[in-house]
């Protein structure tokens, strides 16, 4: 099962994702996509780690800022991991996208990112376990002033749409309240 969890900054997405993982499984792998650049970010990471450590749910953390599809594929090919670590939580797709964009900024970032997104979708489409993916809604605000910002916003929207299309459930978290959207989607 693939679950996409989206919402604004500080909306409660990660907390909900961790609680939902504990509801769905017995243990999990937490794939962290954010490299730590400064002390403020280190404090945020520490807060997330402490919250996971204090829960009764057993987490194993894997840090991977770029090769998300490869990491998921490595777990997918190992039935023992899928069985033992029953839930995988990726936090967060937007940071992964940002990492890829900065990595390929000077080359052809659109082509590079669309290729990486296709690889991720291919791994997720028939994943034998449960994968929860946290992301952000970034297009609800102002139009970014700079081309790189506009490209990021556009890629984030495309990524979220494509991941949502293959997800079994899609949650929007606002003010700490999760609402499942996919079951409520209008169908033609």
Rosetta constraint file for C-alpha pairs under 8 A:
AtomPair CA 1 CA 127 HARMONIC 7.24 0.50
AtomPair CA 1 CA 128 HARMONIC 7.48 0.50
AtomPair CA 1 CA 129 HARMONIC 6.21 0.50
AtomPair CA 1 CA 130 HARMONIC 4.62 0.50
AtomPair CA 1 CA 131 HARMONIC 6.31 0.50
AtomPair CA 1 CA 167 HARMONIC 7.36 0.50
AtomPair CA 1 CA 168 HARMONIC 6.07 0.50
AtomPair CA 2 CA 124 HARMONIC 7.02 0.50
AtomPair CA 2 CA 127 HARMONIC 7.89 0.50
AtomPair CA 2 CA 130 HARMONIC 5.88 0.50
AtomPair CA 2 CA 131 HARMONIC 4.94 0.50
AtomPair CA 2 CA 132 HARMONIC 6.02 0.50
AtomPair CA 2 CA 133 HARMONIC 7.71 0.50
AtomPair CA 2 CA 166 HARMONIC 7.42 0.50
AtomPair CA 2 CA 167 HARMONIC 4.78 0.50
AtomPair CA 2 CA 168 HARMONIC 5.45 0.50
AtomPair CA 2 CA 169 HARMONIC 6.84 0.50
AtomPair CA 3 CA 130 HARMONIC 7.77 0.50
AtomPair CA 3 CA 131 HARMONIC 6.22 0.50
AtomPair CA 3 CA 132 HARMONIC 4.69 0.50
AtomPair CA 3 CA 133 HARMONIC 6.13 0.50
AtomPair CA 3 CA 167 HARMONIC 5.39 0.50
AtomPair CA 3 CA 168 HARMONIC 5.89 0.50
AtomPair CA 3 CA 169 HARMONIC 4.83 0.50
AtomPair CA 3 CA 170 HARMONIC 5.75 0.50
AtomPair CA 3 CA 171 HARMONIC 7.68 0.50
AtomPair CA 4 CA 132 HARMONIC 5.96 0.50
AtomPair CA 4 CA 133 HARMONIC 4.89 0.50
AtomPair CA 4 CA 134 HARMONIC 6.11 0.50
AtomPair CA 4 CA 135 HARMONIC 7.35 0.50
AtomPair CA 4 CA 163 HARMONIC 7.16 0.50
AtomPair CA 4 CA 164 HARMONIC 6.24 0.50
AtomPair CA 4 CA 167 HARMONIC 6.34 0.50
AtomPair CA 4 CA 169 HARMONIC 6.38 0.50
AtomPair CA 4 CA 170 HARMONIC 4.70 0.50
AtomPair CA 4 CA 171 HARMONIC 6.23 0.50
AtomPair CA 5 CA 13 HARMONIC 6.46 0.50
AtomPair CA 5 CA 17 HARMONIC 7.09 0.50
AtomPair CA 5 CA 132 HARMONIC 7.18 0.50
AtomPair CA 5 CA 133 HARMONIC 5.97 0.50
AtomPair CA 5 CA 134 HARMONIC 4.77 0.50
AtomPair CA 5 CA 135 HARMONIC 6.14 0.50
AtomPair CA 5 CA 170 HARMONIC 5.84 0.50
AtomPair CA 5 CA 171 HARMONIC 4.72 0.50
AtomPair CA 5 CA 172 HARMONIC 6.05 0.50
AtomPair CA 5 CA 173 HARMONIC 7.21 0.50
AtomPair CA 6 CA 13 HARMONIC 6.56 0.50
AtomPair CA 6 CA 134 HARMONIC 5.95 0.50
AtomPair CA 6 CA 135 HARMONIC 4.87 0.50
AtomPair CA 6 CA 136 HARMONIC 5.11 0.50
AtomPair CA 6 CA 137 HARMONIC 6.24 0.50
AtomPair CA 6 CA 170 HARMONIC 7.62 0.50
AtomPair CA 6 CA 171 HARMONIC 6.13 0.50
AtomPair CA 6 CA 172 HARMONIC 4.97 0.50
AtomPair CA 6 CA 173 HARMONIC 6.18 0.50
AtomPair CA 7 CA 11 HARMONIC 6.15 0.50
AtomPair CA 7 CA 13 HARMONIC 6.56 0.50
AtomPair CA 7 CA 135 HARMONIC 7.10 0.50
AtomPair CA 7 CA 136 HARMONIC 5.15 0.50
AtomPair CA 7 CA 137 HARMONIC 5.29 0.50
AtomPair CA 7 CA 172 HARMONIC 5.32 0.50
AtomPair CA 7 CA 173 HARMONIC 4.97 0.50
AtomPair CA 7 CA 174 HARMONIC 6.10 0.50
AtomPair CA 8 CA 136 HARMONIC 5.58 0.50
AtomPair CA 8 CA 137 HARMONIC 5.52 0.50
AtomPair CA 8 CA 138 HARMONIC 7.27 0.50
AtomPair CA 8 CA 173 HARMONIC 7.62 0.50
AtomPair CA 8 CA 174 HARMONIC 7.02 0.50
AtomPair CA 9 CA 136 HARMONIC 6.88 0.50
AtomPair CA 11 CA 173 HARMONIC 6.02 0.50
AtomPair CA 11 CA 174 HARMONIC 5.17 0.50
AtomPair CA 11 CA 175 HARMONIC 5.10 0.50
AtomPair CA 11 CA 176 HARMONIC 5.43 0.50
AtomPair CA 12 CA 16 HARMONIC 6.09 0.50
AtomPair CA 12 CA 173 HARMONIC 6.42 0.50
AtomPair CA 12 CA 174 HARMONIC 7.18 0.50
AtomPair CA 12 CA 175 HARMONIC 6.74 0.50
AtomPair CA 12 CA 176 HARMONIC 4.56 0.50
AtomPair CA 12 CA 177 HARMONIC 7.57 0.50
AtomPair CA 13 CA 17 HARMONIC 6.05 0.50
AtomPair CA 13 CA 134 HARMONIC 6.74 0.50
AtomPair CA 13 CA 173 HARMONIC 5.77 0.50
AtomPair CA 13 CA 176 HARMONIC 7.27 0.50
AtomPair CA 13 CA 178 HARMONIC 7.98 0.50
AtomPair CA 14 CA 18 HARMONIC 6.13 0.50
AtomPair CA 14 CA 91 HARMONIC 7.21 0.50
AtomPair CA 14 CA 134 HARMONIC 6.79 0.50
AtomPair CA 15 CA 19 HARMONIC 6.28 0.50
AtomPair CA 16 CA 20 HARMONIC 5.95 0.50
AtomPair CA 16 CA 176 HARMONIC 7.66 0.50
AtomPair CA 16 CA 178 HARMONIC 7.30 0.50
AtomPair CA 17 CA 21 HARMONIC 6.03 0.50
AtomPair CA 17 CA 89 HARMONIC 7.36 0.50
AtomPair CA 17 CA 132 HARMONIC 6.95 0.50
AtomPair CA 17 CA 134 HARMONIC 7.26 0.50
AtomPair CA 18 CA 22 HARMONIC 6.38 0.50
AtomPair CA 18 CA 52 HARMONIC 7.65 0.50
AtomPair CA 18 CA 89 HARMONIC 7.62 0.50
AtomPair CA 19 CA 23 HARMONIC 6.27 0.50
AtomPair CA 20 CA 24 HARMONIC 6.18 0.50
AtomPair CA 21 CA 25 HARMONIC 6.01 0.50
AtomPair CA 21 CA 28 HARMONIC 7.37 0.50
AtomPair CA 21 CA 87 HARMONIC 6.13 0.50
AtomPair CA 21 CA 88 HARMONIC 7.86 0.50
AtomPair CA 21 CA 89 HARMONIC 7.40 0.50
AtomPair CA 21 CA 132 HARMONIC 7.54 0.50
AtomPair CA 22 CA 26 HARMONIC 6.47 0.50
AtomPair CA 22 CA 27 HARMONIC 7.29 0.50
AtomPair CA 22 CA 57 HARMONIC 5.85 0.50
AtomPair CA 24 CA 87 HARMONIC 7.33 0.50
AtomPair CA 25 CA 86 HARMONIC 5.40 0.50
AtomPair CA 25 CA 87 HARMONIC 5.90 0.50
AtomPair CA 26 CA 57 HARMONIC 6.76 0.50
AtomPair CA 26 CA 58 HARMONIC 7.36 0.50
AtomPair CA 26 CA 85 HARMONIC 7.40 0.50
AtomPair CA 26 CA 86 HARMONIC 6.29 0.50
AtomPair CA 26 CA 87 HARMONIC 7.77 0.50
AtomPair CA 27 CA 57 HARMONIC 5.97 0.50
AtomPair CA 27 CA 58 HARMONIC 4.87 0.50
AtomPair CA 27 CA 59 HARMONIC 6.07 0.50
AtomPair CA 27 CA 84 HARMONIC 7.09 0.50
AtomPair CA 27 CA 85 HARMONIC 5.03 0.50
AtomPair CA 27 CA 86 HARMONIC 5.67 0.50
AtomPair CA 27 CA 87 HARMONIC 6.43 0.50
AtomPair CA 28 CA 57 HARMONIC 7.65 0.50
AtomPair CA 28 CA 58 HARMONIC 6.28 0.50
AtomPair CA 28 CA 59 HARMONIC 4.93 0.50
AtomPair CA 28 CA 60 HARMONIC 6.33 0.50
AtomPair CA 28 CA 85 HARMONIC 4.72 0.50
AtomPair CA 28 CA 86 HARMONIC 5.74 0.50
AtomPair CA 28 CA 87 HARMONIC 4.57 0.50
AtomPair CA 28 CA 88 HARMONIC 5.45 0.50
AtomPair CA 28 CA 89 HARMONIC 7.25 0.50
AtomPair CA 29 CA 59 HARMONIC 5.57 0.50
AtomPair CA 29 CA 60 HARMONIC 4.78 0.50
AtomPair CA 29 CA 61 HARMONIC 5.76 0.50
AtomPair CA 29 CA 62 HARMONIC 7.06 0.50
AtomPair CA 29 CA 85 HARMONIC 6.24 0.50
AtomPair CA 29 CA 87 HARMONIC 6.41 0.50
AtomPair CA 29 CA 88 HARMONIC 4.74 0.50
AtomPair CA 29 CA 89 HARMONIC 6.22 0.50
AtomPair CA 30 CA 59 HARMONIC 6.40 0.50
AtomPair CA 30 CA 60 HARMONIC 6.01 0.50
AtomPair CA 30 CA 61 HARMONIC 4.67 0.50
AtomPair CA 30 CA 62 HARMONIC 6.08 0.50
AtomPair CA 30 CA 88 HARMONIC 5.97 0.50
AtomPair CA 30 CA 89 HARMONIC 4.89 0.50
AtomPair CA 30 CA 90 HARMONIC 6.09 0.50
AtomPair CA 30 CA 91 HARMONIC 7.40 0.50
AtomPair CA 31 CA 61 HARMONIC 5.94 0.50
AtomPair CA 31 CA 62 HARMONIC 4.80 0.50
AtomPair CA 31 CA 63 HARMONIC 5.72 0.50
AtomPair CA 31 CA 64 HARMONIC 6.64 0.50
AtomPair CA 31 CA 88 HARMONIC 7.27 0.50
AtomPair CA 31 CA 89 HARMONIC 6.02 0.50
AtomPair CA 31 CA 90 HARMONIC 4.72 0.50
AtomPair CA 31 CA 91 HARMONIC 6.23 0.50
AtomPair CA 32 CA 61 HARMONIC 7.09 0.50
AtomPair CA 32 CA 62 HARMONIC 6.15 0.50
AtomPair CA 32 CA 63 HARMONIC 4.75 0.50
AtomPair CA 32 CA 64 HARMONIC 6.08 0.50
AtomPair CA 32 CA 65 HARMONIC 7.22 0.50
AtomPair CA 32 CA 90 HARMONIC 6.25 0.50
AtomPair CA 32 CA 91 HARMONIC 5.30 0.50
AtomPair CA 32 CA 92 HARMONIC 6.83 0.50
AtomPair CA 33 CA 63 HARMONIC 6.02 0.50
AtomPair CA 33 CA 64 HARMONIC 5.07 0.50
AtomPair CA 33 CA 65 HARMONIC 4.13 0.50
AtomPair CA 33 CA 66 HARMONIC 7.29 0.50
AtomPair CA 33 CA 68 HARMONIC 8.00 0.50
AtomPair CA 33 CA 90 HARMONIC 7.43 0.50
AtomPair CA 33 CA 91 HARMONIC 6.23 0.50
AtomPair CA 33 CA 92 HARMONIC 5.97 0.50
AtomPair CA 33 CA 93 HARMONIC 7.48 0.50
AtomPair CA 33 CA 95 HARMONIC 6.12 0.50
AtomPair CA 33 CA 96 HARMONIC 5.48 0.50
AtomPair CA 34 CA 63 HARMONIC 7.62 0.50
AtomPair CA 34 CA 64 HARMONIC 7.60 0.50
AtomPair CA 34 CA 65 HARMONIC 5.75 0.50
AtomPair CA 34 CA 92 HARMONIC 7.57 0.50
AtomPair CA 34 CA 95 HARMONIC 5.90 0.50
AtomPair CA 34 CA 96 HARMONIC 7.10 0.50
AtomPair CA 35 CA 65 HARMONIC 6.31 0.50
AtomPair CA 36 CA 41 HARMONIC 5.93 0.50
AtomPair CA 36 CA 42 HARMONIC 5.89 0.50
AtomPair CA 36 CA 45 HARMONIC 7.97 0.50
AtomPair CA 37 CA 41 HARMONIC 6.67 0.50
AtomPair CA 37 CA 42 HARMONIC 7.62 0.50
AtomPair CA 38 CA 42 HARMONIC 6.25 0.50
AtomPair CA 39 CA 43 HARMONIC 6.24 0.50
AtomPair CA 40 CA 44 HARMONIC 6.52 0.50
AtomPair CA 41 CA 45 HARMONIC 6.20 0.50
AtomPair CA 42 CA 46 HARMONIC 6.06 0.50
AtomPair CA 43 CA 47 HARMONIC 6.12 0.50
AtomPair CA 44 CA 48 HARMONIC 6.37 0.50
AtomPair CA 45 CA 49 HARMONIC 6.15 0.50
AtomPair CA 46 CA 50 HARMONIC 5.98 0.50
AtomPair CA 47 CA 51 HARMONIC 6.19 0.50
AtomPair CA 48 CA 52 HARMONIC 6.34 0.50
AtomPair CA 49 CA 53 HARMONIC 6.11 0.50
AtomPair CA 50 CA 54 HARMONIC 6.08 0.50
AtomPair CA 51 CA 55 HARMONIC 6.48 0.50
AtomPair CA 52 CA 57 HARMONIC 7.48 0.50
AtomPair CA 52 CA 59 HARMONIC 6.95 0.50
AtomPair CA 53 CA 58 HARMONIC 7.84 0.50
AtomPair CA 53 CA 59 HARMONIC 7.63 0.50
AtomPair CA 64 CA 68 HARMONIC 6.40 0.50
AtomPair CA 64 CA 71 HARMONIC 7.79 0.50
AtomPair CA 65 CA 95 HARMONIC 7.73 0.50
AtomPair CA 65 CA 96 HARMONIC 5.70 0.50
AtomPair CA 65 CA 99 HARMONIC 6.44 0.50
AtomPair CA 66 CA 96 HARMONIC 6.19 0.50
AtomPair CA 66 CA 99 HARMONIC 6.48 0.50
AtomPair CA 66 CA 100 HARMONIC 6.30 0.50
AtomPair CA 67 CA 71 HARMONIC 6.37 0.50
AtomPair CA 68 CA 72 HARMONIC 6.26 0.50
AtomPair CA 68 CA 96 HARMONIC 7.81 0.50
AtomPair CA 68 CA 120 HARMONIC 7.08 0.50
AtomPair CA 69 CA 73 HARMONIC 5.95 0.50
AtomPair CA 69 CA 116 HARMONIC 7.60 0.50
AtomPair CA 69 CA 119 HARMONIC 6.04 0.50
AtomPair CA 69 CA 120 HARMONIC 4.61 0.50
AtomPair CA 69 CA 123 HARMONIC 6.44 0.50
AtomPair CA 70 CA 74 HARMONIC 6.15 0.50
AtomPair CA 71 CA 75 HARMONIC 6.50 0.50
AtomPair CA 72 CA 76 HARMONIC 6.01 0.50
AtomPair CA 72 CA 123 HARMONIC 6.94 0.50
AtomPair CA 73 CA 77 HARMONIC 6.17 0.50
AtomPair CA 73 CA 123 HARMONIC 6.09 0.50
AtomPair CA 74 CA 78 HARMONIC 6.71 0.50
AtomPair CA 75 CA 79 HARMONIC 7.62 0.50
AtomPair CA 75 CA 81 HARMONIC 5.99 0.50
AtomPair CA 75 CA 82 HARMONIC 6.58 0.50
AtomPair CA 76 CA 81 HARMONIC 7.79 0.50
AtomPair CA 76 CA 82 HARMONIC 6.67 0.50
AtomPair CA 76 CA 123 HARMONIC 7.96 0.50
AtomPair CA 76 CA 127 HARMONIC 6.41 0.50
AtomPair CA 76 CA 128 HARMONIC 6.87 0.50
AtomPair CA 76 CA 129 HARMONIC 7.94 0.50
AtomPair CA 78 CA 82 HARMONIC 6.60 0.50
AtomPair CA 79 CA 83 HARMONIC 6.03 0.50
AtomPair CA 80 CA 84 HARMONIC 5.91 0.50
AtomPair CA 81 CA 85 HARMONIC 5.42 0.50
AtomPair CA 81 CA 86 HARMONIC 7.69 0.50
AtomPair CA 82 CA 86 HARMONIC 5.64 0.50
AtomPair CA 82 CA 87 HARMONIC 7.78 0.50
AtomPair CA 82 CA 128 HARMONIC 7.15 0.50
AtomPair CA 82 CA 129 HARMONIC 5.73 0.50
AtomPair CA 83 CA 129 HARMONIC 7.70 0.50
AtomPair CA 86 CA 129 HARMONIC 6.43 0.50
AtomPair CA 86 CA 130 HARMONIC 6.63 0.50
AtomPair CA 87 CA 129 HARMONIC 6.74 0.50
AtomPair CA 87 CA 130 HARMONIC 4.97 0.50
AtomPair CA 87 CA 131 HARMONIC 5.95 0.50
AtomPair CA 87 CA 132 HARMONIC 7.51 0.50
AtomPair CA 88 CA 129 HARMONIC 7.98 0.50
AtomPair CA 88 CA 130 HARMONIC 6.19 0.50
AtomPair CA 88 CA 131 HARMONIC 4.70 0.50
AtomPair CA 88 CA 132 HARMONIC 6.12 0.50
AtomPair CA 89 CA 131 HARMONIC 5.81 0.50
AtomPair CA 89 CA 132 HARMONIC 4.65 0.50
AtomPair CA 89 CA 133 HARMONIC 5.91 0.50
AtomPair CA 89 CA 134 HARMONIC 7.64 0.50
AtomPair CA 90 CA 131 HARMONIC 7.47 0.50
AtomPair CA 90 CA 132 HARMONIC 6.14 0.50
AtomPair CA 90 CA 133 HARMONIC 4.79 0.50
AtomPair CA 90 CA 134 HARMONIC 6.10 0.50
AtomPair CA 91 CA 95 HARMONIC 8.00 0.50
AtomPair CA 91 CA 133 HARMONIC 6.38 0.50
AtomPair CA 91 CA 134 HARMONIC 5.12 0.50
AtomPair CA 91 CA 135 HARMONIC 7.28 0.50
AtomPair CA 92 CA 96 HARMONIC 6.44 0.50
AtomPair CA 92 CA 133 HARMONIC 6.68 0.50
AtomPair CA 92 CA 134 HARMONIC 4.90 0.50
AtomPair CA 92 CA 135 HARMONIC 5.37 0.50
AtomPair CA 93 CA 97 HARMONIC 6.07 0.50
AtomPair CA 93 CA 133 HARMONIC 6.78 0.50
AtomPair CA 93 CA 134 HARMONIC 6.12 0.50
AtomPair CA 93 CA 135 HARMONIC 4.98 0.50
AtomPair CA 93 CA 136 HARMONIC 7.79 0.50
AtomPair CA 94 CA 98 HARMONIC 6.11 0.50
AtomPair CA 94 CA 135 HARMONIC 5.41 0.50
AtomPair CA 94 CA 136 HARMONIC 6.15 0.50
AtomPair CA 94 CA 156 HARMONIC 6.76 0.50
AtomPair CA 95 CA 99 HARMONIC 6.10 0.50
AtomPair CA 96 CA 100 HARMONIC 6.30 0.50
AtomPair CA 97 CA 101 HARMONIC 6.08 0.50
AtomPair CA 97 CA 113 HARMONIC 7.49 0.50
AtomPair CA 97 CA 152 HARMONIC 7.98 0.50
AtomPair CA 97 CA 156 HARMONIC 7.27 0.50
AtomPair CA 98 CA 102 HARMONIC 6.16 0.50
AtomPair CA 98 CA 152 HARMONIC 7.29 0.50
AtomPair CA 99 CA 103 HARMONIC 6.10 0.50
AtomPair CA 100 CA 104 HARMONIC 6.16 0.50
AtomPair CA 100 CA 109 HARMONIC 7.90 0.50
AtomPair CA 100 CA 112 HARMONIC 8.00 0.50
AtomPair CA 100 CA 113 HARMONIC 6.55 0.50
AtomPair CA 101 CA 105 HARMONIC 5.50 0.50
AtomPair CA 101 CA 109 HARMONIC 5.92 0.50
AtomPair CA 101 CA 113 HARMONIC 7.03 0.50
AtomPair CA 101 CA 152 HARMONIC 7.40 0.50
AtomPair CA 104 CA 108 HARMONIC 6.50 0.50
AtomPair CA 104 CA 109 HARMONIC 4.93 0.50
AtomPair CA 104 CA 112 HARMONIC 6.92 0.50
AtomPair CA 105 CA 109 HARMONIC 5.47 0.50
AtomPair CA 108 CA 112 HARMONIC 6.26 0.50
AtomPair CA 109 CA 113 HARMONIC 5.92 0.50
AtomPair CA 110 CA 114 HARMONIC 6.02 0.50
AtomPair CA 110 CA 155 HARMONIC 7.74 0.50
AtomPair CA 111 CA 115 HARMONIC 6.16 0.50
AtomPair CA 112 CA 116 HARMONIC 6.34 0.50
AtomPair CA 113 CA 117 HARMONIC 5.98 0.50
AtomPair CA 114 CA 118 HARMONIC 6.08 0.50
AtomPair CA 115 CA 119 HARMONIC 6.33 0.50
AtomPair CA 116 CA 120 HARMONIC 6.27 0.50
AtomPair CA 117 CA 121 HARMONIC 6.15 0.50
AtomPair CA 117 CA 159 HARMONIC 7.04 0.50
AtomPair CA 118 CA 122 HARMONIC 6.11 0.50
AtomPair CA 119 CA 123 HARMONIC 6.44 0.50
AtomPair CA 120 CA 124 HARMONIC 6.22 0.50
AtomPair CA 121 CA 125 HARMONIC 5.91 0.50
AtomPair CA 121 CA 162 HARMONIC 7.92 0.50
AtomPair CA 121 CA 163 HARMONIC 6.84 0.50
AtomPair CA 121 CA 166 HARMONIC 7.73 0.50
AtomPair CA 122 CA 126 HARMONIC 7.58 0.50
AtomPair CA 123 CA 127 HARMONIC 6.28 0.50
AtomPair CA 124 CA 131 HARMONIC 7.91 0.50
AtomPair CA 124 CA 166 HARMONIC 7.96 0.50
AtomPair CA 125 CA 166 HARMONIC 6.45 0.50
AtomPair CA 127 CA 131 HARMONIC 7.93 0.50
AtomPair CA 135 CA 160 HARMONIC 7.47 0.50
AtomPair CA 137 CA 156 HARMONIC 7.85 0.50
AtomPair CA 137 CA 157 HARMONIC 7.61 0.50
AtomPair CA 138 CA 153 HARMONIC 6.17 0.50
AtomPair CA 138 CA 156 HARMONIC 7.06 0.50
AtomPair CA 138 CA 157 HARMONIC 7.47 0.50
AtomPair CA 139 CA 143 HARMONIC 7.89 0.50
AtomPair CA 139 CA 153 HARMONIC 6.04 0.50
AtomPair CA 139 CA 154 HARMONIC 7.83 0.50
AtomPair CA 139 CA 157 HARMONIC 6.96 0.50
AtomPair CA 143 CA 150 HARMONIC 6.87 0.50
AtomPair CA 144 CA 149 HARMONIC 5.31 0.50
AtomPair CA 144 CA 150 HARMONIC 5.34 0.50
AtomPair CA 144 CA 153 HARMONIC 7.94 0.50
AtomPair CA 145 CA 149 HARMONIC 6.97 0.50
AtomPair CA 145 CA 150 HARMONIC 7.37 0.50
AtomPair CA 146 CA 150 HARMONIC 6.37 0.50
AtomPair CA 147 CA 151 HARMONIC 6.08 0.50
AtomPair CA 148 CA 152 HARMONIC 6.11 0.50
AtomPair CA 149 CA 153 HARMONIC 6.22 0.50
AtomPair CA 150 CA 154 HARMONIC 6.16 0.50
AtomPair CA 151 CA 155 HARMONIC 6.02 0.50
AtomPair CA 152 CA 156 HARMONIC 5.98 0.50
AtomPair CA 153 CA 157 HARMONIC 6.28 0.50
AtomPair CA 154 CA 158 HARMONIC 6.29 0.50
AtomPair CA 155 CA 159 HARMONIC 5.93 0.50
AtomPair CA 156 CA 160 HARMONIC 6.04 0.50
AtomPair CA 157 CA 161 HARMONIC 6.17 0.50
AtomPair CA 158 CA 162 HARMONIC 6.16 0.50
AtomPair CA 159 CA 163 HARMONIC 6.09 0.50
AtomPair CA 160 CA 164 HARMONIC 5.90 0.50
AtomPair CA 161 CA 165 HARMONIC 6.12 0.50
AtomPair CA 162 CA 166 HARMONIC 6.85 0.50
AtomPair CA 163 CA 167 HARMONIC 6.20 0.50
AtomPair CA 164 CA 169 HARMONIC 7.83 0.50
AtomPair CA 164 CA 170 HARMONIC 6.35 0.50
AtomPair CA 168 CA 182 HARMONIC 7.54 0.50
AtomPair CA 169 CA 180 HARMONIC 6.74 0.50
AtomPair CA 169 CA 181 HARMONIC 7.30 0.50
AtomPair CA 169 CA 182 HARMONIC 5.65 0.50
AtomPair CA 169 CA 183 HARMONIC 7.36 0.50
AtomPair CA 170 CA 180 HARMONIC 5.65 0.50
AtomPair CA 170 CA 181 HARMONIC 5.42 0.50
AtomPair CA 170 CA 182 HARMONIC 5.32 0.50
AtomPair CA 171 CA 178 HARMONIC 6.02 0.50
AtomPair CA 171 CA 179 HARMONIC 5.35 0.50
AtomPair CA 171 CA 180 HARMONIC 4.29 0.50
AtomPair CA 171 CA 181 HARMONIC 5.66 0.50
AtomPair CA 171 CA 182 HARMONIC 7.65 0.50
AtomPair CA 172 CA 178 HARMONIC 5.60 0.50
AtomPair CA 172 CA 179 HARMONIC 5.32 0.50
AtomPair CA 172 CA 180 HARMONIC 6.44 0.50
AtomPair CA 172 CA 181 HARMONIC 6.79 0.50
AtomPair CA 173 CA 177 HARMONIC 5.27 0.50
AtomPair CA 173 CA 178 HARMONIC 4.20 0.50
AtomPair CA 173 CA 179 HARMONIC 6.29 0.50
AtomPair CA 174 CA 178 HARMONIC 6.56 0.50
AtomPair CA 180 CA 184 HARMONIC 7.45 0.50
AtomPair CA 181 CA 185 HARMONIC 6.20 0.50
